[in-house]
């Protein structure tokens, strides 16, 4: 199973996939420019590690002490450390010592005992660009606050996906797209040259996992059909949709839909066991 996206949404898919898939790979957006990731990106010129960290932790055992350490954030009087997740700093160090981004991520996965692999969506950090009714916006953080987005792309325009990501898509039995922020996570990954084409040409069934709610500004007023239409506009056609109609309106969909309660008790995130049950039924 290969999942494409970023942030908490992709981590939710990976946690679910661990429960039913024999081999799991996450292809992760590297457009993040906010928070700890943005600071490290600017200071060190590295891949933003935050979404990569979330996905590595999602693939580790829930009770693994080191996974909890990776998520630990500094809260000190030091401006240099405050707000940084320790895992971001460890990943930055591993990538530097390995001399190779993927080598550092694979070593982090080994240390965490992760049940899968995490691959960046691009071979270099990218800047997200959105075209909207109000004009062009650059930077993931700025795009998050933008409404009426028509299309997203990445800068540099010739940024390419790693060969490992394309090979994973080509050999997958199932490809998951989402959940997560539609334009700033899911399509931020798919906009990198090779990713959308790799999804489109793969023999695997492609499943869109819908968000539990629209996001203010970015997808305000969207139903599930609107999300799927945006994917199609960016060259991604899905074979099925998994959604929870008690949380978000479905709209008029032209693909098969698996409609089931998917949220945790608090309603704020996908329950990995419920999501795994839905996705396992759609393999093949």
C-alpha positions as CSV (number, residue, x, y, z in Angstrom):
1,X,0.0,0.0,0.0
2,X,1.3,3.4,-1.0
3,X,-0.2,6.6,0.5
4,X,0.4,10.1,-0.9
5,X,-0.1,13.4,0.9
6,X,1.3,15.1,4.0
7,X,0.8,16.1,7.6
8,X,-1.7,14.5,10.0
9,X,-3.9,13.2,7.2
10,X,-1.2,11.0,5.7
11,X,-0.2,9.8,9.1
12,X,-3.8,8.7,9.7
13,X,-3.7,6.6,6.4
14,X,-0.4,5.1,7.4
15,X,-1.6,4.1,10.9
16,X,-4.6,2.4,9.3
17,X,-2.5,0.7,6.6
18,X,-0.3,-0.9,9.2
19,X,-3.3,-2.9,10.4
20,X,-4.0,-4.7,7.0
21,X,-1.1,-4.1,4.5
22,X,2.0,-6.2,4.3
23,X,4.2,-3.4,2.9
24,X,3.5,0.3,3.6
25,X,5.0,3.4,2.0
26,X,4.3,7.0,2.5
27,X,5.1,9.6,-0.2
28,X,5.3,12.9,1.7
29,X,4.9,16.5,0.6
30,X,8.1,18.6,1.2
31,X,6.4,22.0,0.7
32,X,6.0,22.9,4.5
33,X,7.4,26.3,5.3
34,X,5.9,26.9,8.8
35,X,6.7,26.2,12.4
36,X,9.7,24.1,13.3
37,X,10.0,22.6,9.8
38,X,10.1,26.0,8.2
39,X,12.7,27.3,10.6
40,X,15.0,24.3,10.0
41,X,14.4,24.6,6.3
42,X,15.5,28.2,6.2
43,X,18.4,27.8,8.7
44,X,19.9,24.6,7.3
45,X,18.6,24.5,3.8
46,X,17.2,21.0,4.3
47,X,14.0,19.1,3.5
48,X,11.3,20.3,6.0
49,X,11.3,17.4,8.4
50,X,7.9,17.8,10.2
51,X,5.6,15.8,7.9
52,X,8.3,13.2,7.4
53,X,8.5,12.9,11.2
54,X,4.8,12.5,11.6
55,X,4.7,9.7,9.0
56,X,7.7,7.9,10.5
57,X,6.0,8.0,14.0
58,X,2.7,6.8,12.5
59,X,4.6,3.7,11.2
60,X,6.1,3.0,14.6
61,X,4.4,1.1,17.5
62,X,2.1,3.4,19.4
63,X,3.8,2.6,22.7
64,X,7.3,2.9,21.4
65,X,9.3,5.3,23.7
66,X,11.4,6.6,20.9
67,X,8.3,7.5,18.9
68,X,7.1,9.6,21.8
69,X,10.5,11.2,22.1
70,X,10.3,12.2,18.4
71,X,7.1,14.1,19.1
72,X,8.4,15.8,22.2
73,X,8.7,19.6,21.7
74,X,11.0,21.9,23.5
75,X,9.4,24.6,25.7
76,X,12.4,26.6,27.0
77,X,13.6,30.2,27.3
78,X,15.9,29.6,24.4
79,X,14.6,31.1,21.1
80,X,16.7,28.6,19.2
81,X,15.0,25.5,20.7
82,X,11.5,26.6,21.6
83,X,8.8,25.0,19.4
84,X,11.2,22.4,17.8
85,X,10.1,18.8,17.9
86,X,13.1,16.7,18.9
87,X,12.4,14.3,16.1
88,X,12.8,17.1,13.6
89,X,16.3,17.8,14.9
90,X,17.2,14.0,14.9
91,X,16.0,13.7,11.3
92,X,18.0,16.7,10.3
93,X,21.1,15.2,12.0
94,X,20.6,11.8,10.4
95,X,20.2,13.3,6.9
96,X,23.4,15.3,7.4
97,X,25.4,12.4,8.6
98,X,24.1,10.0,6.0
99,X,24.9,12.6,3.3
100,X,21.6,11.6,1.7
101,X,18.0,12.5,2.5
102,X,16.6,9.0,1.9
103,X,19.4,7.4,3.8
104,X,18.7,9.5,6.8
105,X,15.0,8.7,6.7
106,X,15.6,5.0,6.3
107,X,17.9,5.1,9.3
108,X,15.3,7.0,11.3
109,X,12.7,4.3,10.3
110,X,15.1,1.6,11.5
111,X,15.7,3.4,14.9
112,X,11.9,3.7,15.4
113,X,11.1,0.2,14.3
114,X,8.8,1.6,11.7
115,X,6.7,-0.8,9.8
116,X,7.1,0.8,6.5
117,X,9.1,3.4,4.5
118,X,8.8,7.2,4.2
119,X,9.9,8.8,0.9
120,X,9.8,12.6,0.2
121,X,7.7,13.5,-2.8
122,X,10.5,15.6,-4.4
123,X,14.3,15.3,-4.5
124,X,14.5,18.9,-3.1
125,X,12.4,21.2,-0.9
126,X,9.7,22.9,-3.0
127,X,7.6,26.1,-2.6
128,X,3.9,25.6,-3.1
129,X,2.2,28.0,-5.5
130,X,-1.6,28.5,-5.8
131,X,-3.7,30.2,-8.5
132,X,-6.8,31.7,-7.0
133,X,-9.5,34.3,-7.7
134,X,-7.3,36.8,-5.9
135,X,-4.2,36.0,-7.9
136,X,-1.2,33.8,-7.4
137,X,0.0,33.0,-3.8
138,X,3.3,31.4,-2.9
139,X,4.2,29.4,0.2
140,X,2.2,26.7,2.0
141,X,1.4,28.7,5.0
142,X,0.0,31.5,2.8
143,X,-1.9,29.1,0.6
144,X,-3.7,27.6,3.7
145,X,-5.4,31.0,4.2
146,X,-6.4,31.3,0.5
147,X,-10.0,30.7,-0.7
148,X,-11.2,29.9,-4.2
149,X,-8.1,28.0,-5.3
150,X,-8.2,26.7,-8.9
151,X,-4.8,25.1,-9.1
152,X,-1.6,24.4,-7.2
153,X,1.9,23.8,-8.5
154,X,5.4,23.8,-7.1
155,X,8.5,25.9,-7.5
156,X,10.9,25.0,-9.0
157,X,8.6,23.8,-11.8
158,X,11.2,21.2,-12.8
159,X,11.3,19.6,-9.4
160,X,11.0,15.8,-9.8
161,X,10.0,12.9,-7.7
162,X,12.6,10.4,-6.4
163,X,12.9,7.2,-8.3
164,X,12.0,5.3,-5.1
165,X,8.6,7.1,-5.0
166,X,7.8,6.2,-8.7
167,X,8.9,2.6,-8.2
168,X,6.6,2.3,-5.1
169,X,3.6,3.6,-7.0
170,X,4.3,1.3,-10.0
171,X,4.5,-1.8,-7.7
172,X,1.6,-0.9,-5.4
173,X,-1.5,-3.1,-4.9
174,X,-3.4,-0.1,-3.5
175,X,-2.8,3.7,-3.6
176,X,-4.3,6.0,-1.0
177,X,-4.8,9.7,-1.7
178,X,-5.7,11.7,1.5
179,X,-7.0,12.5,3.9
180,X,-5.5,15.8,4.7
181,X,-5.5,19.4,3.5
182,X,-6.5,19.1,-0.1
183,X,-4.3,21.8,-1.7
184,X,-1.5,22.2,0.9
185,X,-0.8,18.5,1.7
186,X,-2.4,16.1,-0.8
187,X,-1.9,18.1,-4.0
188,X,1.3,19.7,-2.7
189,X,2.7,16.2,-3.0
190,X,1.0,15.2,-6.2
191,X,2.0,18.4,-8.0
192,X,5.6,17.3,-8.1
193,X,6.5,16.1,-11.6
194,X,6.0,12.3,-11.9
195,X,3.7,11.8,-8.9
196,X,0.3,12.4,-10.5
197,X,1.4,10.5,-13.6
198,X,2.7,7.6,-11.4
199,X,-0.7,7.4,-9.7
200,X,-2.6,7.6,-13.0
201,X,-0.5,4.9,-14.8
202,X,-0.3,2.5,-11.8
203,X,-2.2,-0.8,-12.0
204,X,-3.3,-0.5,-8.4
205,X,-6.8,0.7,-7.3
206,X,-6.6,4.3,-6.2
207,X,-8.7,5.3,-3.3
208,X,-9.5,8.8,-2.0
209,X,-9.9,9.0,1.7
210,X,-12.1,12.1,2.3
211,X,-11.6,14.6,5.1
212,X,-14.0,14.7,8.0
213,X,-14.8,18.3,7.3
214,X,-14.0,21.2,4.9
215,X,-11.2,23.5,6.0
216,X,-11.9,27.2,6.4
217,X,-10.6,29.2,3.4
218,X,-8.7,26.4,1.6
219,X,-11.8,24.2,1.0
220,X,-14.6,26.2,2.6
221,X,-18.0,24.9,1.4
222,X,-16.5,21.8,-0.3
223,X,-18.3,18.5,-0.3
224,X,-16.5,15.2,-1.1
225,X,-17.4,15.5,-4.8
226,X,-15.7,18.9,-4.9
227,X,-12.5,17.4,-3.4
228,X,-12.6,14.6,-6.0
229,X,-13.2,17.2,-8.8
230,X,-10.1,19.1,-7.7
231,X,-8.0,15.9,-7.8
232,X,-9.2,15.2,-11.4
233,X,-8.3,18.8,-12.4
234,X,-4.8,18.0,-11.2
235,X,-4.6,14.7,-13.2
236,X,-5.6,12.3,-10.5
237,X,-8.6,10.0,-11.1
238,X,-9.7,7.7,-8.3
239,X,-11.4,4.4,-8.5
240,X,-13.2,4.6,-5.1
241,X,-13.9,7.0,-2.3
242,X,-14.0,6.3,1.5
243,X,-16.0,8.9,3.4
244,X,-18.1,9.5,6.4
245,X,-21.3,11.2,5.4
246,X,-22.2,11.9,9.1
247,X,-19.2,14.3,9.1
248,X,-19.1,15.8,5.5
249,X,-21.6,16.1,2.7
250,X,-20.9,13.7,-0.2
251,X,-22.3,15.6,-3.2
252,X,-22.8,13.9,-6.5
253,X,-20.0,11.3,-7.0
254,X,-19.5,9.3,-10.2
255,X,-17.2,6.7,-8.5
256,X,-18.0,4.0,-6.0
257,X,-18.2,5.2,-2.4
258,X,-17.7,3.4,0.8
259,X,-19.7,5.4,3.3
260,X,-19.1,4.5,6.9
261,X,-18.5,6.1,10.3
262,X,-14.7,6.8,10.3
263,X,-14.1,9.3,13.1
264,X,-12.7,8.8,16.5
265,X,-15.0,9.4,19.4
266,X,-14.0,13.1,19.5
267,X,-14.9,13.5,15.9
268,X,-11.7,15.3,15.1
269,X,-9.6,12.6,13.4
270,X,-10.0,9.3,11.6
271,X,-10.0,6.2,13.8
272,X,-7.3,3.9,12.4
273,X,-9.3,0.7,13.1
274,X,-12.4,2.0,11.3
275,X,-10.4,3.3,8.4
276,X,-8.4,0.1,8.1
277,X,-11.6,-1.9,7.9
278,X,-12.9,0.2,5.1
279,X,-9.7,0.3,3.1
280,X,-9.0,-3.5,3.5
281,X,-12.3,-4.2,1.7
282,X,-11.1,-2.1,-1.3
283,X,-7.8,-3.9,-2.0
284,X,-7.5,-5.3,-5.5
